[in-house]
């Protein structure tokens, strides 16, 4: 697997998130012993970070990195679900595909005067709506419990994509061995270059065939 291989990147993200889960389970959630009290801590963590994220604006400094990680860890713990490498690969491919689509339609959107937004903005909008539907951010949700859990699952889905797009938006160089937001951007960015080059090649091929 090379640095620009989606499978390899997905495996790295899967391993990284496994470290996030182990860290939160062994520290943040361990403020209470196993049982109802720990489940309450997980729910508190979930609600607190959902509220922070839904009220926050996107920035270029990485301020949402910790809340996003804590939210994803608590949400997975709450639903008793895990994120496989395949989930991360789907998220990475979604971000790359959206990035390329927005670039290709930028001229048309400018022509009609519409600001579609960046991938991070679009994923944040979907994430915020899923949070609202889940009833976690002190906002009324008229969904039944089962449907609110579906909304929480969607929030995980959008949260993964938001994390990746947000990392690329912050675009800070990784000058250390830390596997943080800059590291996420550093392993995903080569895929953008590869995909962009592939798209340009396909376009040239299509023109030559005419």
C-alpha positions as CSV (number, residue, x, y, z in Angstrom):
1,X,0.0,0.0,0.0
2,X,1.4,3.4,-1.0
3,X,0.9,6.8,0.5
4,X,-1.7,7.6,-2.1
5,X,-3.6,4.3,-1.7
6,X,-7.2,4.8,-0.3
7,X,-7.1,1.4,1.3
8,X,-3.8,2.2,3.1
9,X,-5.1,5.6,4.2
10,X,-8.3,4.0,5.5
11,X,-6.4,1.4,7.5
12,X,-4.3,4.2,9.1
13,X,-7.4,6.2,10.0
14,X,-9.0,3.0,11.5
15,X,-5.9,2.4,13.6
16,X,-5.8,6.0,14.7
17,X,-9.4,6.1,15.7
18,X,-8.8,2.8,17.7
19,X,-6.3,4.8,19.7
20,X,-8.9,7.5,20.3
21,X,-11.4,5.0,21.5
22,X,-8.8,3.4,23.9
23,X,-7.7,6.7,25.2
24,X,-11.3,8.0,25.9
25,X,-12.3,4.7,27.5
26,X,-9.3,4.6,29.7
27,X,-9.4,8.2,30.8
28,X,-12.4,10.4,30.0
29,X,-15.1,7.7,30.5
30,X,-13.3,6.1,33.5
31,X,-14.2,9.0,35.8
32,X,-17.0,6.5,36.9
33,X,-16.8,2.7,37.3
34,X,-18.4,0.4,34.8
35,X,-22.2,0.4,34.9
36,X,-25.0,3.0,34.9
37,X,-22.7,5.8,36.1
38,X,-20.2,5.3,33.3
39,X,-23.0,5.2,30.8
40,X,-24.2,8.5,32.2
41,X,-20.7,10.0,31.7
42,X,-20.7,8.8,28.1
43,X,-24.0,10.4,27.5
44,X,-22.8,13.6,29.2
45,X,-19.8,13.6,27.0
46,X,-21.9,13.1,23.9
47,X,-24.4,15.9,24.8
48,X,-21.7,18.3,25.8
49,X,-19.6,17.9,22.6
50,X,-22.7,17.8,20.4
51,X,-23.7,21.1,21.8
52,X,-20.2,22.6,21.3
53,X,-20.1,21.4,17.7
54,X,-23.6,22.5,16.7
55,X,-23.0,26.0,18.1
56,X,-19.5,26.4,16.7
57,X,-18.4,28.0,13.4
58,X,-15.8,26.3,11.2
59,X,-12.3,27.8,11.8
60,X,-8.9,27.4,10.3
61,X,-7.1,26.6,13.6
62,X,-8.3,23.1,14.4
63,X,-10.4,24.1,17.4
64,X,-13.1,21.6,16.6
65,X,-10.7,18.6,16.5
66,X,-11.0,17.6,20.1
67,X,-14.8,18.0,20.3
68,X,-15.2,16.0,17.1
69,X,-13.0,13.2,18.4
70,X,-14.8,13.1,21.8
71,X,-18.2,13.1,20.0
72,X,-17.3,10.3,17.7
73,X,-15.9,8.2,20.5
74,X,-18.9,8.8,22.8
75,X,-21.4,8.2,19.9
76,X,-19.8,4.9,19.0
77,X,-19.8,3.9,22.7
78,X,-23.4,4.9,23.1
79,X,-24.6,2.9,20.1
80,X,-22.3,0.0,20.8
81,X,-20.9,0.3,17.2
82,X,-17.4,0.3,15.8
83,X,-15.9,1.9,12.7
84,X,-14.1,-0.5,10.3
85,X,-11.5,0.5,7.8
86,X,-14.2,0.2,5.1
87,X,-16.2,3.0,6.8
88,X,-13.2,5.3,6.8
89,X,-12.5,4.4,3.2
90,X,-16.0,5.4,2.2
91,X,-15.7,8.6,4.2
92,X,-12.4,9.5,2.5
93,X,-13.8,8.7,-1.0
94,X,-16.8,10.8,-0.3
95,X,-14.7,13.8,0.7
96,X,-12.5,13.5,-2.3
97,X,-15.4,13.1,-4.7
98,X,-17.2,16.1,-3.3
99,X,-14.0,18.2,-3.4
100,X,-13.6,17.3,-7.1
101,X,-17.2,18.0,-7.9
102,X,-17.1,21.4,-6.3
103,X,-14.0,22.4,-8.1
104,X,-15.5,21.3,-11.5
105,X,-18.7,23.3,-10.9
106,X,-17.0,26.4,-9.4
107,X,-17.3,28.4,-12.6
108,X,-20.9,27.6,-13.1
109,X,-21.8,28.5,-9.5
110,X,-20.0,31.8,-9.9
111,X,-21.9,32.5,-13.1
112,X,-25.3,32.2,-11.3
113,X,-24.1,33.8,-8.1
114,X,-24.4,30.9,-5.8
115,X,-22.0,30.1,-3.0
116,X,-22.2,26.4,-2.6
117,X,-19.5,26.3,0.1
118,X,-16.6,24.0,0.8
119,X,-16.8,20.3,1.6
120,X,-16.2,21.1,5.3
121,X,-19.2,23.6,5.2
122,X,-21.5,21.1,3.5
123,X,-20.6,18.2,5.8
124,X,-21.0,20.5,8.8
125,X,-24.5,21.4,7.7
126,X,-25.5,17.7,7.4
127,X,-23.8,17.0,10.8
128,X,-25.6,19.8,12.5
129,X,-29.0,18.6,11.2
130,X,-28.3,15.1,12.3
131,X,-27.4,16.4,15.8
132,X,-30.7,18.4,15.8
133,X,-32.7,15.3,14.9
134,X,-31.0,13.2,17.5
135,X,-32.1,15.7,20.3
136,X,-28.6,15.9,21.8
137,X,-28.0,19.6,21.5
138,X,-30.8,21.0,23.7
139,X,-33.0,21.3,20.6
140,X,-36.5,19.7,20.3
141,X,-36.6,16.5,18.3
142,X,-40.0,15.0,17.5
143,X,-38.5,11.6,16.5
144,X,-39.1,8.4,18.5
145,X,-36.1,6.9,20.4
146,X,-35.3,4.5,17.6
147,X,-35.3,7.2,15.0
148,X,-33.1,9.4,17.2
149,X,-30.6,6.6,17.3
150,X,-30.7,6.5,13.6
151,X,-30.0,10.2,13.6
152,X,-27.1,9.6,15.9
153,X,-25.7,7.1,13.5
154,X,-26.0,9.6,10.7
155,X,-24.2,12.1,12.9
156,X,-21.3,9.6,13.1
157,X,-21.4,9.2,9.4
158,X,-21.3,13.0,8.7
159,X,-18.9,13.5,11.6
160,X,-16.3,11.3,10.0
161,X,-16.5,13.2,6.8
162,X,-16.5,16.5,8.5
163,X,-13.3,15.5,10.4
164,X,-11.5,14.7,7.2
165,X,-12.7,17.8,5.3
166,X,-12.0,20.0,8.3
167,X,-8.5,18.6,8.5
168,X,-7.9,19.6,4.9
169,X,-9.4,23.0,5.5
170,X,-7.1,23.8,8.4
171,X,-4.2,22.7,6.2
172,X,-1.4,22.9,8.8
173,X,1.9,21.2,8.2
174,X,2.7,18.2,10.4
175,X,6.0,18.9,12.0
176,X,6.0,16.3,14.7
177,X,5.2,12.6,15.3
178,X,1.8,13.5,16.7
179,X,-1.2,11.8,15.0
180,X,-3.5,14.8,15.2
181,X,-5.6,16.9,12.8
182,X,-2.5,17.9,10.8
183,X,-1.6,14.2,10.5
184,X,-5.1,13.4,9.1
185,X,-4.7,16.1,6.5
186,X,-1.2,14.8,5.6
187,X,-2.3,11.3,4.8
188,X,-5.4,12.3,2.9
189,X,-4.1,15.2,0.8
190,X,-2.0,13.0,-1.5
191,X,-5.3,11.3,-2.5
192,X,-6.7,14.6,-3.6
193,X,-3.7,15.1,-5.9
194,X,-4.0,11.6,-7.3
195,X,-7.7,12.0,-7.9
196,X,-7.3,15.4,-9.5
197,X,-4.7,14.1,-11.9
198,X,-6.9,11.2,-12.8
199,X,-9.8,13.4,-13.5
200,X,-7.7,15.7,-15.7
201,X,-6.5,12.7,-17.6
202,X,-10.0,11.3,-18.1
203,X,-11.1,14.8,-19.4
204,X,-8.3,14.9,-21.8
205,X,-9.1,11.5,-23.0
206,X,-12.7,12.4,-23.5
207,X,-11.8,15.5,-25.5
208,X,-9.3,13.5,-27.7
209,X,-12.0,11.0,-28.5
210,X,-14.3,13.6,-29.9
